[in-house]
Amino acid sequence: MNEKILRALIEAGAIKKIEIIGEGSTLYVMVHAGGEPKPAHTLKGKLKIWSTLDTAAKWIRSMGIGKMHLNVAKWQPEQRKIRL
């Protein structure tokens, strides 16, 4: 789900829950809007990721959402990324 679609769902009031999930050294956003939750993607179709919690939260807030859930059970901010 890219930012354009997410904004449309927010305007329609269709968002049930926004969740920031940490895995390894990255954070990503899962959008719950009915059916299966979907991750946020860039306009190019890649998973939208952040390396710090504040940048992920600022992005969600910039979308007009003030409440989010946080799941950092698998987050290891000190872990280095593997370059492929």
C-alpha positions as CSV (number, residue, x, y, z in Angstrom):
1,M,0.0,0.0,0.0
2,N,1.6,3.2,-1.1
3,E,1.2,6.7,0.4
4,K,-1.4,7.8,-2.1
5,I,-3.6,4.8,-1.3
6,L,-3.0,5.3,2.4
7,R,-4.1,8.9,2.3
8,A,-7.3,8.0,0.5
9,L,-8.1,5.3,3.1
10,I,-7.4,7.9,5.9
11,E,-9.7,10.4,4.2
12,A,-12.4,7.7,4.0
13,G,-12.0,6.8,7.6
14,A,-11.2,3.2,6.7
15,I,-8.0,2.8,8.8
16,K,-8.6,0.6,11.9
17,K,-5.0,0.5,13.2
18,I,-1.5,1.6,12.3
19,E,1.3,-0.5,13.6
20,I,5.1,0.3,13.7
21,I,7.0,-3.0,13.6
22,G,10.7,-3.3,14.3
23,E,12.6,-6.3,12.9
24,G,16.4,-6.4,12.9
25,S,17.7,-2.9,12.5
26,T,14.7,-1.5,10.5
27,L,11.2,-0.4,11.2
28,Y,8.2,-0.6,8.9
29,V,4.5,0.2,9.1
30,M,1.6,-2.2,8.8
31,V,-1.8,-0.8,7.9
32,H,-5.0,-2.4,9.2
33,A,-7.9,-1.3,7.1
34,G,-10.1,-4.4,6.8
35,G,-9.0,-7.9,5.7
36,E,-5.3,-8.7,6.0
37,P,-3.0,-6.0,7.3
38,K,-0.8,-4.5,4.5
39,P,2.7,-3.0,4.8
40,A,3.4,0.6,3.6
41,H,5.3,0.8,0.4
42,T,7.1,3.5,-1.6
43,L,5.6,4.7,-4.8
44,K,8.1,2.4,-6.6
45,G,6.6,-0.6,-4.8
46,K,9.4,-1.3,-2.3
47,L,8.8,-1.8,1.5
48,K,8.9,1.7,3.2
49,I,11.4,1.4,6.0
50,W,13.0,3.6,8.6
51,S,16.0,3.2,10.8
52,T,14.8,5.3,13.8
53,L,11.5,5.2,15.7
54,D,11.1,9.0,15.5
55,T,11.3,9.1,11.7
56,A,8.7,6.4,11.4
57,A,6.4,8.1,13.9
58,K,6.8,11.5,12.2
59,W,5.8,10.0,8.9
60,I,2.7,8.5,10.4
61,R,1.9,11.8,12.1
62,S,2.4,13.7,8.8
63,M,-0.3,11.5,7.3
64,G,-2.7,12.9,9.9
65,I,-2.7,9.9,12.3
66,G,-2.1,10.6,15.9
67,K,-2.4,7.1,17.4
68,M,-0.3,4.1,16.5
69,H,0.7,0.7,18.0
70,L,4.3,-0.2,18.5
71,N,5.8,-3.7,18.2
72,V,9.6,-3.8,18.9
73,A,9.9,-7.4,20.1
74,K,12.3,-8.3,17.2
75,W,13.9,-4.8,16.8
76,Q,17.6,-4.6,17.3
77,P,18.6,-1.0,16.5
78,E,22.3,-1.7,17.0
79,Q,22.3,-4.5,14.4
80,R,24.0,-3.6,11.2
81,K,22.2,-4.0,7.8
82,I,23.4,-6.6,5.4
83,R,24.1,-5.1,2.0
84,L,23.0,-7.2,-0.9
